[in-house]
Amino acid sequence: MRPRLFPFELAWTHAAFDAIHPEGTALGLGVRSMYPARFLDDTLAKLPVEQSFGIRLALWIVALAPVFTIWKLGTIASIAATDRVRVLDRLLASKIYAVRQLTLSFKTMAALLYSQSMEVRARMLPPRGGTRRLVPLRTKTEAGDASGPARERAREGGSHEHAA
């Protein structure tokens, strides 16, 4: 059995996931009501040791990053919500590849939880009732500006002006 997250790690998870998917976004629902700390704790308990260690390391990097990214003494859970977003942005723009990738994997874990919500899924799907084209497709011959080789291609197969 894998070790479970400590209470302070649960608080870090909750704060970091909330910064990634806050309330009041375009999808309306935030991740806060989805018990992010419990989700991560359960997931880490089921993962193989290497992956569990990597995600936990990512949590520690995100949690302790305010000291190194925005020069504020504290953890991700103890700083303001706006500062949390700045910390994550700076981690994702880090010059150190491992920091960027571990932060991205942590963000992916938040997305996995977020996409499990049926309410969020319903808002992500396009409305039923058919598809609409945003831009009508026209061939060069319809536009009346085909000449030379383009006119030949248009006669042979009606190629589209944006075709490769």
C-alpha positions as CSV (number, residue, x, y, z in Angstrom):
1,M,0.0,0.0,0.0
2,R,1.3,3.4,-1.0
3,P,1.6,6.2,1.6
4,R,-1.4,8.6,1.6
5,L,-1.0,12.4,1.3
6,F,-0.4,14.3,4.5
7,P,-3.0,16.9,5.6
8,F,-0.7,19.8,4.4
9,E,-0.4,18.1,1.0
10,L,-4.2,17.8,0.8
11,A,-4.4,21.5,1.4
12,W,-1.8,22.2,-1.3
13,T,-3.7,20.0,-3.8
14,H,-7.0,21.8,-3.1
15,A,-5.5,25.2,-3.5
16,A,-3.5,24.4,-6.7
17,F,-6.4,22.6,-8.4
18,D,-8.6,25.6,-7.6
19,A,-6.1,27.9,-9.2
20,I,-6.1,25.7,-12.3
21,H,-10.0,25.4,-12.6
22,P,-11.5,28.2,-10.5
23,E,-15.2,29.0,-10.1
24,G,-16.8,31.4,-12.5
25,T,-15.0,30.5,-15.7
26,A,-16.7,30.0,-19.1
27,L,-17.8,26.5,-18.1
28,G,-19.2,27.9,-14.8
29,L,-18.2,25.2,-12.5
30,G,-14.9,25.1,-10.6
31,V,-13.0,22.1,-9.4
32,R,-13.4,23.0,-5.7
33,S,-16.7,21.1,-5.3
34,M,-15.2,17.9,-6.8
35,Y,-12.9,17.1,-3.8
36,P,-9.6,17.5,-5.6
37,A,-7.4,16.5,-2.7
38,R,-9.3,13.2,-2.3
39,F,-9.1,12.6,-6.0
40,L,-5.3,13.0,-6.1
41,D,-4.8,11.0,-2.9
42,D,-6.9,8.1,-4.3
43,T,-5.1,8.3,-7.7
44,L,-1.6,8.3,-6.2
45,A,-2.5,5.2,-4.1
46,K,-3.4,3.3,-7.3
47,L,-0.5,4.4,-9.5
48,P,2.8,2.5,-9.8
49,V,5.5,3.8,-7.6
50,E,7.3,5.8,-10.3
51,Q,4.3,7.7,-11.5
52,S,3.1,8.3,-7.9
53,F,6.5,9.7,-7.0
54,G,6.5,12.0,-10.1
55,I,3.0,13.4,-9.4
56,R,3.8,13.9,-5.7
57,L,7.1,15.7,-6.7
58,A,5.0,17.9,-9.0
59,L,2.8,18.7,-6.1
60,W,5.8,19.7,-3.9
61,I,7.2,21.9,-6.7
62,V,3.9,23.7,-7.2
63,A,3.4,24.0,-3.4
64,L,6.8,25.5,-2.6
65,A,7.1,27.6,-5.8
66,P,5.8,30.9,-4.4
67,V,9.1,31.4,-2.7
68,F,11.1,31.0,-6.0
69,T,8.6,32.4,-8.5
70,I,6.9,35.5,-7.0
71,W,9.2,35.9,-4.0
72,K,6.5,35.4,-1.4
73,L,7.1,33.4,1.7
74,G,4.5,30.7,1.9
75,T,3.0,27.8,0.1
76,I,0.5,27.7,-2.7
77,A,-2.2,27.2,-0.1
78,S,-1.2,30.3,2.0
79,I,-1.1,32.9,-0.8
80,A,-3.9,34.8,-2.5
81,A,-5.8,33.2,-5.4
82,T,-4.5,35.7,-7.9
83,D,-0.9,34.9,-6.8
84,R,-1.6,31.2,-7.3
85,V,-2.3,31.7,-10.9
86,R,0.9,33.8,-11.3
87,V,2.9,31.0,-9.7
88,L,1.5,28.4,-12.0
89,D,2.1,30.6,-15.1
90,R,5.7,31.1,-14.1
91,L,6.3,27.4,-13.5
92,L,4.9,26.6,-16.9
93,A,7.3,29.2,-18.4
94,S,10.3,27.9,-16.4
95,K,13.6,27.5,-18.2
96,I,14.0,24.2,-16.5
97,Y,12.4,21.5,-18.6
98,A,11.7,19.1,-15.7
99,V,9.9,21.9,-13.8
100,R,7.7,22.7,-16.8
101,Q,6.8,19.1,-17.5
102,L,6.1,18.2,-13.9
103,T,3.8,21.3,-13.6
104,L,2.1,20.3,-16.8
105,S,1.5,16.8,-15.5
106,F,0.1,18.2,-12.3
107,K,-2.2,20.4,-14.4
108,T,-3.2,17.4,-16.4
109,M,-4.3,15.6,-13.2
110,A,-6.6,18.6,-12.5
111,A,-8.0,18.4,-16.0
112,L,-8.7,14.6,-15.5
113,L,-10.7,15.4,-12.4
114,Y,-12.5,18.4,-14.0
115,S,-13.5,16.5,-17.1
116,Q,-15.2,13.8,-15.0
117,S,-18.0,16.2,-14.0
118,M,-21.1,15.6,-16.0
119,E,-22.0,19.3,-15.8
120,V,-18.7,20.3,-17.2
121,R,-18.9,17.7,-20.0
122,A,-22.4,18.9,-20.9
123,R,-21.1,22.5,-21.3
124,M,-18.1,21.4,-23.3
125,L,-20.1,19.5,-25.9
126,P,-21.6,21.4,-28.9
127,P,-25.3,21.9,-28.9
128,R,-27.3,19.2,-30.7
129,G,-29.2,20.0,-33.8
130,G,-26.7,19.8,-36.7
131,T,-23.4,21.4,-37.5
132,R,-22.9,24.7,-39.1
133,R,-19.9,25.8,-41.2
134,L,-18.4,29.0,-40.0
135,V,-16.9,29.9,-43.3
136,P,-18.4,28.8,-46.6
137,L,-16.0,26.9,-48.8
138,R,-15.3,28.4,-52.3
139,T,-13.1,27.1,-55.1
140,K,-11.0,29.5,-57.1
141,T,-13.2,29.0,-60.1
142,E,-16.2,30.2,-58.1
143,A,-14.2,33.2,-57.0
144,G,-13.4,33.9,-60.6
145,D,-9.7,34.5,-60.1
146,A,-8.2,31.2,-61.2
147,S,-5.6,31.5,-63.9
148,G,-2.9,29.4,-65.5
149,P,-2.1,26.2,-63.6
150,A,-4.8,27.0,-61.0
151,R,-7.4,27.1,-63.7
152,E,-6.2,23.8,-65.1
153,R,-6.4,22.1,-61.6
154,A,-9.8,23.6,-61.2
155,R,-11.0,22.1,-64.5
156,E,-9.5,18.7,-63.7
157,G,-10.8,18.2,-60.2
158,G,-12.1,21.5,-58.8
159,S,-9.3,21.9,-56.2
160,H,-9.9,24.1,-53.2
161,E,-7.8,27.2,-53.0
162,H,-6.5,26.2,-49.5
163,A,-5.7,22.6,-50.4
164,A,-2.1,21.5,-50.0
